[in-house]
Amino acid sequence: MSESGKIIPRGELKALGARLRHERRRIAFANGCFDLLHVGHVRYLEAAKAEADVLVVGVNGDASVRELKGRGRPILAAEARAELVAALAAVDYVVRFDEPTVENLLRELGPDVHCKGTDYTQANVPEREVMRELGGAVRIVGDAKNHSTRDLLAEILRRWKGSM
């Protein structure tokens, strides 16, 4: 674990899930890139935490962010993004991953609920079948998707160019 105790190595995820289930704690899992933390991320994670006793957050590794978001991303390295997410009060644990989906993490952790943001629907959550196999639920949480890192970066660039 990291010094904060919240960032766990991937290899410890299965044991964490087993320990939390043994303690009869309800586990929620959420995930994302979190490249430049913004209010939409905070609201999503707070809503995910409201679904359970413990919130575990998966943070995409740098290669997977590049694949998902394109050239020039991520802005912040995975270690920094994980540390920022871990600093949020709603977050109990953070784990970094490199796969395109979190199916393997869900199988290792065995959460009660998998939380996705409002840019998803129940029908298009990639991991919905895995959660059904595990006997868990999928919840769509957070506020409307009107915050994005892409828009934030565009606004920063617009303002920076306007100040020259």
C-alpha positions in Angstrom: 0.0 0.0 0.0 1.0 3.6 -0.4 1.9 5.8 2.5 -1.7 7.0 2.6 -2.8 3.4 2.8 -5.4 3.9 0.1 -3.4 3.0 -3.0 -3.0 -0.7 -3.2 -1.0 -2.8 -5.6 -3.1 -4.8 -8.2 -1.9 -8.0 -6.7 -3.6 -7.2 -3.4 -7.1 -6.6 -4.8 -8.4 -10.1 -4.4 -7.3 -10.3 -0.8 -8.8 -6.9 -0.1 -12.2 -8.1 -1.5 -12.0 -11.3 0.6 -11.2 -9.3 3.8 -14.0 -6.8 3.2 -16.6 -9.5 2.5 -15.4 -11.4 5.6 -16.1 -8.1 7.5 -19.6 -8.1 5.9 -18.9 -4.7 4.4 -20.7 -3.7 1.2 -18.3 -2.9 -1.6 -18.7 -0.4 -4.4 -16.3 -0.2 -7.4 -16.0 2.8 -9.7 -13.4 3.5 -12.3 -12.1 6.1 -14.7 -9.1 8.0 -16.2 -9.4 11.0 -13.8 -7.0 13.0 -16.0 -7.3 16.5 -14.4 -9.7 16.0 -11.5 -12.8 18.1 -11.8 -16.2 18.5 -10.1 -17.8 15.8 -12.2 -15.3 13.3 -11.0 -15.9 14.3 -7.4 -19.7 14.0 -7.7 -19.4 10.7 -9.4 -17.2 9.2 -6.7 -19.3 10.7 -3.9 -22.4 9.1 -5.4 -20.6 5.8 -5.8 -19.6 5.9 -2.2 -23.3 6.3 -1.2 -24.0 2.9 -2.7 -21.8 1.0 -0.2 -19.7 0.9 2.9 -16.4 0.9 1.0 -15.5 2.5 -2.3 -12.7 1.0 -4.4 -11.7 3.0 -7.4 -9.8 1.8 -10.5 -7.6 4.3 -12.2 -6.6 3.6 -15.8 -2.9 3.3 -16.5 -1.2 5.7 -18.9 -1.2 3.4 -21.9 -5.0 2.7 -21.5 -5.7 6.4 -21.2 -3.7 7.1 -24.4 -5.8 4.4 -26.1 -9.1 5.7 -24.8 -8.4 9.5 -25.1 -5.9 9.8 -27.9 -2.6 11.5 -28.5 -1.4 13.9 -25.8 -3.1 12.2 -23.0 -2.9 11.6 -20.2 -1.9 15.0 -18.9 -0.9 13.5 -15.5 0.9 10.2 -15.0 -1.1 7.3 -13.4 0.7 7.6 -10.1 -0.3 11.3 -9.7 -3.9 10.6 -10.8 -4.2 7.7 -8.3 -2.8 9.9 -5.5 -5.3 12.7 -6.3 -8.2 10.2 -6.4 -7.0 8.7 -3.1 -7.0 12.1 -1.5 -10.8 12.4 -1.8 -12.8 11.6 1.3 -15.3 9.4 -0.5 -12.5 7.0 -1.7 -11.3 4.2 0.5 -9.0 2.4 -1.9 -7.4 3.0 -5.3 -5.9 0.5 -7.7 -4.3 1.1 -11.1 -5.0 -1.1 -14.1 -4.1 -1.3 -17.8 -6.9 -3.3 -19.4 -9.5 -1.8 -21.6 -12.3 -2.8 -19.2 -12.5 -3.5 -15.5 -13.9 -7.0 -15.9 -10.8 -8.7 -14.4 -10.7 -6.2 -11.5 -14.4 -6.9 -10.8 -13.7 -10.7 -10.8 -10.8 -10.2 -8.4 -12.5 -7.8 -6.0 -16.1 -9.2 -6.1 -17.9 -5.9 -5.4 -21.6 -5.7 -4.5 -22.1 -2.8 -6.9 -20.3 -1.5 -9.9 -20.9 2.2 -10.4 -20.6 4.0 -13.8 -21.1 7.6 -14.6 -24.2 9.1 -16.4 -22.5 8.9 -19.8 -23.5 5.2 -19.5 -26.9 3.4 -19.4 -27.6 0.0 -17.9 -27.6 -1.3 -21.4 -24.2 -0.2 -22.5 -22.0 -0.8 -19.4 -19.3 -3.1 -20.7 -19.0 -5.1 -17.5 -22.8 -5.6 -16.9 -22.5 -9.4 -17.7 -19.6 -9.9 -15.3 -21.6 -8.2 -12.5 -24.6 -10.4 -13.2 -22.3 -13.5 -13.0 -21.0 -12.2 -9.7 -24.5 -11.6 -8.4 -23.9 -7.9 -8.0 -25.6 -4.8 -9.4 -24.7 -2.0 -11.8 -25.7 1.5 -10.8 -25.5 4.7 -12.9 -24.4 7.5 -10.5 -23.3 11.1 -10.4 -24.6 14.2 -12.0 -25.3 14.9 -15.7 -22.3 14.5 -17.9 -21.7 18.2 -18.5 -18.1 18.3 -17.1 -15.2 16.7 -19.0 -11.4 16.9 -19.0 -11.5 17.5 -22.7 -13.8 20.6 -22.3 -11.6 21.8 -19.3 -8.5 21.5 -21.4 -10.1 23.4 -24.3 -11.2 26.2 -22.0 -7.7 26.5 -20.5 -6.2 26.7 -24.0 -8.8 29.3 -25.1 -8.1 31.5 -22.1 -4.4 31.1 -22.4 -4.4 32.0 -26.1 -6.7 35.0 -25.3 -4.2 36.3 -22.7 -1.4 36.5 -25.2 
